Amino acid sequence: MRRVALVYPASVPWIARCLDGIRRYAQEQGGWHLLCSPPTLRGAEESALTLRSLQGWKGDAIIAVSNDEEELAAGRKMKMPIINLAGGLSDSFGIPRVMVNQSQAGRMAAEHLLGRGLRHLAFFGWRDLWYSQQRHQGFSERAGEAGLTCHSFLEAAGETDPQIWPQRIAHVGAWLAALPKPVGIFAVHDYRAQFLMEACYDTGLRIPQEVAVIGMDNDETICEHSAPTLTSVSRSSEQVGWEAGTLLDRMMQGEPPPAADVLLEPDGVIERQSTDQLYSEEPLIQRALDYMRLHLQTQFNVEQIAEFIGVSKRTLETRFRENLQSSPYEFITRLRIQQAKALLHLPKKRTNEQIARECGFGTVRAFTGTFSRYTGQSPAAFRKTNARDVLPRRS
């Protein structure tokens, strides 16, 4: 039986799902003996595993989460396969890495906020951590492609005294107050998003009416218990664990490690209340967007929206193209597809009939045909390739 050590620091919210992926792969191979001593045991007077502490260990391989150059240097001297899952450093220092595509995650966050109709975007993160830089870059690039400037608030990780909460909140609150509204903000991870939401409350800014917030990691302890609940980019944690196990298995059999990082696409955006709003600076368009959002589960057409607002269909279509570069019909359809994708992502499966009804398509045929035309996949294929509880089977 292979002996594999799992070395990771505290406060890594995605590690539990990643470990699930590693264990599932290991079980399929007949089982590995996994050595794991997380730092959360420190209060019980236990010592955390580190690469340094494993010097002389008679095991077969290690999966680590480390951003410590000296520790990684110690790992290279251990003469055994090691894979790193951390993304804080720009260089892997000779140890192969498996992780989510950080830049693509940033692009996904921007795409989600743009799809809400937002024309002001901002990033809230760290300036000295590579994964934050990559998420910032992807987010900013997508904003630029839409003709927008990305506002940014970047701090050095750990530079602020954690005991001075009012000053920390006030500093971020001043930045929030100065941003154009409404604004969509991508926080580098869910902890930062939670902090940002607290700053919004202290500054008197409404979420999502004035500030739409999206985090990353889909840490359900934070996302589901925030008020409002937090939209987040899910980072494919189980898939990362599975692929790390696959690569480690090959390396233990003598295959050379890959020269570049192994990057996996994020699962997608898990939508919740913090971005549950459609936006426009044009009052007429905002009234139309509010109507769409409130009636998305029902069937309606452009004429009904125009009648509700009190303008002609032609006027409504002209204003939409001027403000959102889309026809009202195209915008409604994209909203329905976006909602369908969110439902297909959920572990609790809904039938096509239920999704068609909840997204206002009317019939299953209309749902499946429209979904395939817009995404290039059938709903069943999308669910298979994107559902969070599905991992590939080894051939």
C-alpha positions, -999 to +999 in steps of 0.1 A: +000+000+000+013+034-010+020+058+019+011+094+010+014+124+034-010+153+031+006+186+043-015+218+044-019+249+065-048+262+085-076+283+070-078+266+036-116+264+031-114+244-002-091+217+012-119+194+025-133+189-010-099+186-025-091+158+000-123+141-011-110+140-047-077+126-035-094+099-014-117+089-042-089+085-066-068+065-040-098+042-032-101+034-069-065+023-070-070-001-041-064+024-013-035+045-001-024+050+034-029+087+039-009+105+067-027+137+076-023+160+106-040+193+100-029+224+120-065+226+134-053+201+160-029+227+175-054+235+202-051+198+213-013+203+216-006+184+183+021+195+159+012+203+123+029+183+095+053+203+073+077+193+046+106+200+070+090+177+097+088+149+072+126+147+067+135+110+071+099+098+068+098+064+051+068+071+029+062+072-008+050+106-018+036+139-005+008+163-015+014+197+000-001+231+001+028+254+007+038+290-002+071+288+018+102+289-005+124+274+022+100+246+029+097+238-008+135+238-011+135+212+018+110+192-001+131+190-032+158+172-012+135+145+000+140+123-031+103+114-034+074+126-056+058+158-043+029+178-057+020+213-045-016+226-046-008+262-034-008+292-057+007+320-036+040+320-055+046+326-091+073+300-093+068+263-086+105+260-075+109+226-092+079+210-076+049+203-099+016+220-091-020+212-097-046+240-093-075+259-107-070+282-136-068+315-115-070+338-145-101+320-159-118+323-125-113+361-127-128+361-162-158+341-150-165+365-122-164+395-146-186+377-171-212+371-143-212+407-133-214+420-169-243+396-174-261+414-146-259+446-166-232+463-145-210+489-162-187+496-132-164+468-119-138+465-091-114+440-076-107+435-039-076+414-032-040+410-023-012+426-043+017+402-033+001+367-038+003+352-073-031+337-073-046+371-065-026+387-092-039+361-117-075+365-107-071+403-109-056+400-143-083+378-157-110+400-142-094+432-155-089+418-190-125+408-193-136+442-181-113+458-207-128+437-235-162+452-224-148+487-226-146+491-189-119+502-164-114+479-134-111+498-101-088+480-076-082+478-039-050+458-032-033+452+002-002+432+012-014+400+028-011+403+066+000+439+066-030+452+086-032+447+124-061+422+128-070+438+161-079+472+147-112+463+132-128+498+130-098+512+111-098+483+087-135+487+079-132+525+076-103+522+052-122+499+028-154+518+034-138+550+021-128+532-011-163+518-015-180+552-010-158+567-038-167+540-064-193+548-091-226+530-084-239+505-090-207+485-089-199+449-091-169+438-070-149+405-072-133+397-039-103+374-042-119+348-020-150+343+002-133+356+034-124+388+016-159+390+003-174+386+037-151+414+050-162+436+020-198+430+028-193+442+064-176+473+051-207+479+029-230+477+059-209+501+080-208+525+050-246+523+045-243+507+011-270+482+000-262+448-013-269+440-041-288+472-051-257+494-050-229+469-046-229+434-061-204+411-044-189+379-057-162+358-040-143+327-048-140+292-033-177+286-027-171+281+010-206+272+020-200+280+056-195+317+045-217+318+014-249+302+028-247+320+062-239+355+050-268+381+048-274+383+019-261+349+008-228+352-012-224+344-049-190+327-055-168+311-081-165+274-074-129+263-078-131+226-089-116+215-056-126+178-059-113+177-095-080+193-084-077+165-057-085+139-083-060+152-108-033+156-081-039+119-071-036+109-108-004+128-114+011+116-081+003+080-091+021+084-124+051+100-107+053+071-081+055+048-111+085+066-124+070+090-149+086+125-150+066+154-137+051+180-162+071+210-169+042+234-165+015+238-139-016+216-144-045+241-146-081+231-143-112+251-153-133+264-125-167+248-119-185+280-126-204+307-107-227+296-079-253+324-079-268+336-046-285+368-033-254+391-033-256+395-071-294+389-075-301+421-093-301+435-128-287+470-133-289+500-156-281+537-152-310+544-176-343+545-155-364+531-184-340+502-188-338+496-151-376+493-149-375+467-177-347+448-160-367+447-127-397+433-146-376+406-162-360+395-129-393+394-110-412+375-138-384+352-150-403+320-140-432+330-162-436+334-199-437+370-212-427+388-243-412+422-253-446+437-259-457+430-223-425+447-210-431+477-232-467+480-221-457+478-184-432+506-188-454+527-210-434+529-242-435+514-276-418+481-284-396+500-309-385+525-283-377+497-258-356+478-283-337+510-293-329+519-257-317+483-250-293+483-279-280+517-270-275+508-233-269+470-232-258+462-268-286+436-269-322+433-279-347+428-250-355+393-263-318+383-264-313+396-229-343+377-215-330+345-232-295+349-217-311+354-182-331+322-186-300+303-198-279+317-169-306+306-144-308+271-160-270+267-158-271+276-121-298+250-115-279+223-135-248+230-113-267+221-081-260+186-066-297+181-061-308+173-096-339+188-112-357+173-142-357+191-175-394+197-169-387+214-135-359+236-150-380+246-180-408+257-156-385+275-131-367+294-159-399+304-179-392+284-210-427+270-211-419+236-226-391+211-223-386+213-260-382+250-259-357+247-230-335+220-245-334+236-279-326+271-267-300+258-242-282+238-268-282+267-293-267+291-268-242+268-250-233+242-277-243+215-252-275+197-243-286+202-206-276+165-199-241+171-214-237+203-195-247+186-162-223+158-168-193+180-175-200+207-149-219+191-120-199+195-088-204+159-076-191+142-108-155+131-112-140+112-142-135+075-140-101+062-149-101+041-181 
